[in-house]
Amino acid sequence: MAQESYADLVAAEDVLLFVNAAVTATGQREFRSAAGEQRLSLAFLHEYVRVNYRRVYAAVLALDINDHNAALIVRHLLESAGEASPEEKRTEGRLIAARLAVLPPQRVYRLLRALRTAKVNNRRTRAIFRDWLAARPDPAFDAVKYRGGLKSAARHAHLPYDGGELGDFLFRPGHRPRYEHPLLDAHRRAHYEQGALYELPFTVAEGFAARHGVPREVFLERIAPRTTRLERLRVQARAGAAPADLATMPLTRLAGYVLSLGLDERARRRAELTGALRASALRAAGPHAGTWGRVSAVLDDSYSSAGSGEKRRRPLAVALACHFLLAALAGAGAYRGRWTSGGTDPLLVRPFGATPIGSCVLDALDDSPERLVIVSDGWDNAPPGLAGEVLRVWRTRLDPDRRTRVVHVNPVYDADGFDVRRLAPSVPTAGIRDAEDLPALVEVAEFAEGRTGLAELYTYLDRRTADFTQDSRCPRST
């Protein structure tokens, strides 16, 4: 019995380790590890969990993992379909279909190309992607915007596109003098008619505008009604202009935009930026707003929060977003955040200095909070190890009844450790990518603190799987 309990403990630790990696790791360079190290570490984890815990590996698709790992899980499940039982295949099929429905279409088309390269072309795979393509709202839109991906998918999934104008558009361009579908015909006319390009999706029209020599300012003004919110944000960021719909931006993305501004501009636009961050945080808190009681936070703005060239200031953006979200979750006057730099103005934070997590935790615990949330990459170095010792003594000597709930969320994957770096064994740690996921991740982290083995973990994953497959439109359900 003791051996079984120990095996369950190891299995639960393995699964939670993989969940942390699936939330934070994207195979890109981090502050302390190169992209190659990240990809190699992540590949090992995927293989290990898929082989040893296939049921859980598939169920992770129902959690708030990032799109990169979701696509990897789908690919590995389909590549290794022969290892699954019929019941596992049915469950995996529902999970894959639900996850594909919420993945960005360009990532799904990229996944299809990877499966085609790997020669994965069984009946089950074709059926899954035929269903996904059949559910796309406008095949003509995909044919114009994702032409290469749809062509590859049509060949791979054996789609009946041989006849009809969609098949002619994909495989026999120039065969028809005109198309009945207005978008397909606009694409045909855009080769020689400037006015037609403003009927196309932004990314496609951009190429035609460059070919026709349309001035950038004229093109952006006329194409504006056809752009999505994210496309407008990208264009405005390249031009250095302030987004027009600042208050509607997602919280972590908004925090990243704020950090991209100079300190003088942040100070000058203080009221506007602070108001937008608070509004976005309140929207992200949703029904949890004002329900967390007294909350203290330790927020890492040390030099390592600068991230990397591929994830510029990403850890600091997550910390800033968490600061405003925690204030909304705690309610009026019940929150206090402490930055490791000692700064008191969240709007002017910048990556600087060492990481004195331990002394900040001591100060935060003096507030006697109901919850203490630590947002850090886990590198406590001023002095090294102080945070772990403070948390150990607090949990074992001063607060054995757990009156204060402590959780550490980490936005950085540690390739060497195959996990996010932890501050103390006695404190649950969860990987985090977007601050908006904080309420759900705290639930996972506190579940991990129980150390109750696989039975409760399976129950939790089964519940999330059922919720996710019933409503695939809402992957962030908590």
C-alpha positions in Angstrom: 0.0 0.0 0.0 2.8 2.4 0.9 4.5 1.5 -2.4 1.2 2.3 -4.3 0.9 5.7 -2.4 4.5 6.6 -3.3 3.8 5.6 -7.0 0.7 7.8 -7.0 2.7 10.7 -5.5 5.4 10.4 -8.2 2.8 10.2 -10.9 0.9 13.3 -9.7 4.2 15.2 -9.5 5.0 14.2 -13.1 1.7 15.3 -14.4 1.7 18.6 -12.6 5.2 19.2 -13.8 4.0 18.7 -17.4 1.1 21.0 -16.9 3.4 23.8 -15.8 5.6 23.2 -18.8 2.6 23.2 -21.2 1.4 26.5 -19.8 4.7 28.4 -19.9 7.1 26.8 -22.5 6.9 27.8 -26.1 10.2 26.5 -27.4 11.6 30.1 -27.6 14.6 31.6 -25.9 14.3 32.7 -22.3 16.5 34.9 -20.2 18.6 32.0 -19.0 18.2 29.3 -21.7 18.5 29.1 -25.5 15.7 28.1 -27.8 17.4 24.8 -28.6 17.5 23.9 -24.9 13.8 24.8 -24.6 12.7 22.6 -27.5 14.8 19.6 -26.4 13.5 19.8 -22.9 9.9 20.2 -24.0 10.2 17.3 -26.5 11.4 15.0 -23.7 8.6 15.9 -21.4 5.9 15.4 -24.1 7.3 11.9 -25.0 7.6 10.9 -21.3 4.1 11.9 -20.3 2.5 10.5 -23.5 4.1 7.1 -23.0 3.5 6.8 -19.3 0.3 8.8 -18.7 -1.5 8.9 -22.0 -5.0 9.5 -20.5 -3.7 12.5 -18.6 -1.6 13.7 -21.6 -4.8 14.0 -23.7 -6.8 15.5 -20.8 -4.3 18.4 -20.6 -5.9 19.7 -23.8 -8.8 20.8 -21.6 -6.6 23.0 -19.4 -5.4 26.5 -20.0 -2.2 25.5 -21.8 -0.7 27.6 -24.6 -1.3 27.0 -28.3 2.2 25.7 -29.0 1.8 22.8 -26.6 -1.8 22.1 -27.5 -0.7 21.7 -31.2 2.1 19.4 -30.1 -0.2 17.2 -28.0 -2.7 16.9 -30.9 0.1 15.9 -33.3 1.7 13.3 -30.9 -1.7 11.8 -30.1 -2.5 11.4 -33.8 1.0 10.1 -34.6 0.7 7.4 -31.9 -2.9 6.4 -32.4 -1.9 2.7 -32.5 -1.0 2.9 -28.8 -4.5 3.9 -27.7 -7.4 1.7 -26.8 -10.8 2.3 -28.5 -12.2 4.1 -25.5 -9.1 6.3 -25.3 -9.4 7.1 -29.0 -13.0 8.2 -28.5 -12.1 10.5 -25.6 -9.0 11.8 -27.5 -11.2 12.5 -30.6 -13.6 14.7 -28.6 -10.7 16.6 -26.9 -8.8 17.1 -30.2 -12.0 18.4 -31.9 -12.7 20.8 -29.0 -9.1 22.1 -29.0 -8.9 22.6 -32.7 -12.1 24.6 -32.6 -10.4 27.2 -30.4 -6.9 27.2 -31.9 -6.0 30.0 -34.3 -6.7 28.6 -37.9 -3.1 29.3 -39.1 -1.8 27.1 -36.3 -4.2 24.3 -37.3 -3.1 24.5 -40.9 0.5 24.4 -39.8 -0.3 21.3 -37.7 -1.9 19.7 -40.8 1.3 20.3 -42.8 3.4 18.7 -40.0 1.2 15.6 -40.0 1.4 15.4 -43.8 5.2 15.6 -43.6 5.2 12.9 -40.9 2.9 10.8 -43.2 0.1 10.6 -40.7 -2.9 10.0 -42.9 -5.1 7.5 -41.3 -8.9 7.5 -41.5 -9.3 9.0 -38.0 -7.0 11.9 -38.7 -8.7 12.7 -42.0 -12.2 12.6 -40.3 -11.1 14.9 -37.5 -9.7 17.5 -39.9 -12.7 17.2 -42.3 -15.0 18.0 -39.4 -12.9 21.0 -38.5 -12.8 22.3 -42.0 -16.6 21.7 -42.4 -17.1 23.8 -39.3 -15.1 26.8 -40.6 -17.6 29.7 -41.2 -16.4 30.6 -44.7 -14.3 28.3 -46.8 -13.7 31.0 -49.4 -12.2 33.3 -46.7 -9.8 30.5 -45.7 -9.0 29.9 -49.4 -8.0 33.5 -49.8 -6.2 34.1 -46.4 -4.7 30.6 -45.8 -4.5 29.4 -49.4 -1.4 27.2 -49.0 -2.7 25.7 -45.8 -6.1 24.9 -47.2 -4.5 23.4 -50.4 -2.4 21.1 -48.2 -5.3 20.2 -46.0 -7.5 19.4 -49.0 -5.0 17.0 -50.4 -4.2 15.4 -47.0 -7.8 15.0 -45.9 -9.1 14.0 -49.4 -11.6 16.8 -49.5 -14.0 16.9 -52.5 -12.6 20.2 -53.9 -12.0 18.8 -57.4 -15.0 20.5 -58.9 -16.6 23.9 -58.2 -15.1 27.3 -58.0 -13.4 26.8 -54.7 -11.4 23.9 -56.2 -10.6 26.0 -59.3 -9.4 28.8 -57.1 -7.1 26.5 -55.1 -5.8 24.2 -57.8 -6.5 25.9 -61.2 -5.9 29.6 -60.7 -6.7 31.6 -63.9 -9.1 28.8 -65.1 -12.2 30.9 -64.6 -12.8 34.4 -66.0 -14.7 35.4 -62.8 -16.0 33.8 -59.6 -19.5 33.9 -58.1 -18.2 34.3 -54.6 -17.4 38.0 -54.1 -14.2 37.3 -52.0 -12.7 34.9 -54.6 -13.5 37.4 -57.4 -12.0 40.3 -55.4 -8.8 38.3 -55.1 -8.8 37.7 -58.9 -9.5 41.4 -59.6 -6.9 42.6 -57.1 -4.1 41.5 -59.4 -4.9 44.4 -61.7 -7.4 46.6 -59.9 -6.4 48.6 -56.9 -9.9 49.1 -55.6 -10.4 45.4 -55.2 -7.7 44.9 -52.7 -9.8 46.8 -50.1 -12.4 43.9 -50.2 -9.8 41.4 -49.1 -8.5 40.4 -45.6 -5.8 42.7 -44.3 -2.8 40.4 -44.6 -3.7 39.5 -48.2 -4.5 43.1 -49.2 -1.2 44.2 -47.7 0.7 42.2 -50.3 -1.3 43.5 -53.2 -0.9 47.1 -51.9 2.9 46.7 -52.0 2.7 45.3 -55.5 0.6 48.2 -56.7 2.8 50.8 -54.9 -0.1 52.1 -52.8 1.3 54.6 -50.2 1.2 53.0 -46.7 -0.9 55.8 -45.1 -3.5 55.6 -47.8 -3.7 51.8 -47.6 -4.1 51.7 -43.8 -6.8 54.4 -43.9 -8.9 52.6 -46.5 -8.4 49.1 -45.2 -9.2 50.0 -41.6 -12.9 48.7 -41.8 -11.5 45.2 -42.8 -9.0 44.8 -40.0 -9.5 42.8 -36.8 -8.7 44.2 -33.4 -5.4 42.4 -33.2 -4.3 43.5 -36.7 -5.1 47.1 -35.7 -3.0 46.7 -32.6 0.0 45.3 -34.5 -0.2 48.1 -37.1 -0.4 50.7 -34.4 2.5 49.2 -32.5 4.7 49.3 -35.6 3.8 52.9 -36.3 4.3 53.8 -32.6 0.8 55.1 -32.3 -1.4 54.6 -29.3 -4.1 51.9 -29.8 -7.5 53.5 -30.2 -9.3 50.8 -28.2 -6.9 50.6 -25.2 -9.6 49.8 -22.7 -10.7 46.7 -24.6 -7.3 45.1 -24.8 -6.7 41.8 -22.9 -4.9 42.5 -19.6 -1.5 40.9 -20.2 -1.3 42.3 -23.7 -2.2 45.7 -22.4 0.5 45.4 -19.7 3.0 44.6 -22.4 2.0 47.7 -24.4 2.4 49.9 -21.3 5.9 48.5 -20.7 6.8 49.2 -24.3 6.4 53.0 -23.6 9.1 55.2 -22.2 8.9 56.2 -18.6 8.2 59.8 -19.5 5.2 58.8 -21.7 3.9 56.5 -19.0 4.0 59.3 -16.5 2.3 61.7 -18.9 -0.5 59.3 -19.7 -0.8 58.0 -16.2 -4.6 58.5 -15.8 -5.4 56.9 -19.2 -3.1 53.9 -18.8 -4.1 53.2 -15.2 -7.7 53.5 -16.0 -7.4 51.0 -18.9 -5.4 48.5 -16.7 -8.0 48.7 -14.0 -10.9 48.2 -16.4 -9.2 45.3 -18.1 -8.3 43.7 -14.7 -11.9 44.0 -13.5 -13.1 42.4 -16.7 -10.6 39.6 -16.3 -11.6 39.0 -12.7 -15.2 38.4 -13.7 -17.3 36.7 -11.0 -14.2 36.4 -8.7 -13.9 40.2 -8.3 -13.8 41.2 -4.6 -14.0 37.6 -3.3 -10.4 36.9 -2.3 -10.2 38.8 0.9 -7.0 40.4 2.1 -4.3 39.7 -0.5 -0.6 40.5 -0.5 1.7 40.0 -3.5 5.4 39.8 -4.2 6.1 40.9 -7.8 9.4 40.3 -9.5 10.8 43.3 -11.5 14.4 42.3 -11.3 16.7 42.4 -14.3 15.8 38.9 -15.4 12.2 40.0 -15.9 13.4 41.7 -19.1 12.9 38.3 -20.8 14.6 37.6 -24.1 14.6 39.0 -27.6 11.7 36.7 -28.5 9.8 37.3 -25.2 10.7 40.9 -24.6 9.6 42.0 -21.1 7.1 39.1 -21.0 7.8 38.1 -17.3 7.5 41.7 -16.2 4.3 42.2 -18.2 2.7 39.2 -16.5 3.7 40.6 -13.1 2.3 44.0 -13.9 -1.0 42.4 -15.1 -1.2 40.2 -12.0 -0.7 43.3 -9.8 -3.9 45.0 -11.2 -5.8 41.7 -11.4 -5.0 40.9 -7.7 -6.2 44.3 -6.7 -9.5 43.6 -8.5 -9.8 40.1 -6.9 -9.1 41.4 -3.4 -11.5 44.3 -3.6 -11.2 47.9 -2.4 -8.4 48.5 0.2 -7.7 44.8 0.7 -4.6 44.4 -1.5 -1.0 45.4 -1.3 1.7 44.6 -3.8 5.5 44.7 -3.2 8.0 44.9 -6.0 11.4 43.4 -5.5 13.1 46.6 -6.6 11.4 48.4 -3.8 9.5 50.6 -6.2 6.0 51.8 -5.2 4.7 53.0 -8.6 3.6 50.0 -10.7 3.2 52.1 -13.9 6.9 53.0 -13.9 8.3 49.5 -13.2 11.3 48.4 -15.3 13.6 45.3 -15.2 16.4 46.3 -12.8 18.5 44.9 -10.0 18.7 41.6 -8.1 15.8 39.4 -6.8 15.4 39.8 -3.0 12.3 37.6 -2.8 13.0 36.5 0.8 12.9 39.9 2.3 9.8 40.9 0.3 8.0 37.8 1.5 8.8 38.7 5.1 7.3 42.1 4.6 4.3 40.7 2.9 3.6 38.2 5.6 3.7 41.1 8.2 0.4 42.2 6.6 -1.3 39.0 7.8 -3.0 38.4 4.4 -5.5 35.7 3.7 -3.6 35.0 0.5 0.0 35.6 -0.5 0.7 35.4 -4.3 4.3 35.5 -5.5 4.9 36.2 -9.2 8.5 35.4 -10.0 10.8 33.3 -12.2 12.0 31.6 -9.0 15.6 32.9 -9.0 15.9 34.2 -5.5 19.5 35.6 -5.3 19.7 38.4 -2.7 20.7 36.4 -0.7 20.3 33.0 -2.5 17.8 30.7 -0.8 16.3 33.1 1.7 12.8 32.9 0.3 12.8 29.1 0.5 13.9 29.2 4.2 11.4 32.0 5.1 8.5 30.0 3.5 9.6 26.7 5.2 9.7 28.3 8.6 6.5 30.1 8.1 4.7 27.0 7.0 6.1 24.5 9.5 6.5 26.7 12.6 4.5 29.9 12.4 1.4 28.9 10.3 1.0 25.1 10.3 -2.8 25.6 10.2 -2.4 27.3 6.8 -4.3 30.4 7.8 -2.5 32.2 5.0 -2.8 30.5 1.6 0.5 31.0 -0.3 1.0 30.3 -4.0 3.8 31.0 -6.4 3.1 31.5 -10.1 6.0 31.5 -12.5 5.9 32.8 -16.1 9.3 31.3 -17.1 10.0 27.6 -18.1 13.3 26.2 -16.7 14.6 23.9 -19.5 17.3 22.4 -17.2 14.7 21.4 -14.5 11.9 20.4 -16.9 9.6 22.6 -14.9 9.1 26.1 -13.7 11.6 26.9 -10.9 10.2 26.6 -7.4 11.0 28.7 -4.3 10.2 26.1 -1.7 8.8 22.5 -1.6 6.1 23.6 0.9 4.6 26.2 -1.4 2.6 25.2 -4.5 3.9 26.5 -7.8 2.1 26.9 -11.1 3.3 28.0 -14.4 1.5 31.1 -15.8 1.5 32.6 -19.3 -1.3 35.2 -19.1 -2.4 36.9 -15.9 -6.0 36.3 -17.0 -5.5 32.6 -16.1 -4.5 33.3 -12.5 -7.8 32.2 -10.8 -7.7 28.9 -12.6 -4.0 28.4 -12.0 -4.3 29.1 -8.3 -6.9 26.3 -8.2 -4.5 23.9 -9.8 -1.6 25.0 -7.5 -3.6 24.6 -4.4 -4.8 21.2 -5.6 -1.1 20.2 -6.0 -0.5 21.3 -2.4 -2.7 18.5 -1.1 -0.4 15.8 -2.4 -3.2 13.3 -2.5 -2.1 11.2 -5.4 -3.7 10.4 -8.8 -7.3 9.7 -7.8 -8.2 13.3 -7.1 -6.1 14.5 -10.0 -8.0 12.2 -12.4 -11.3 13.4 -11.0 -10.3 17.0 -11.5 -9.1 16.4 -15.1 -12.2 14.4 -15.9 -14.4 17.4 -14.8 -12.3 19.8 -16.9 -12.5 17.4 -19.9 -16.3 17.2 -19.6 -16.7 21.0 -19.3 -14.3 21.6 -22.2 -15.8 19.2 -24.7 -19.3 20.4 -23.9 -18.4 24.1 -24.6 -15.2 24.3 -26.7 -15.9 28.0 -27.3 -14.6 28.8 -23.8 -11.1 27.2 -23.2 -10.5 29.4 -20.2 -13.4 28.0 -18.1 -12.4 27.9 -14.5 
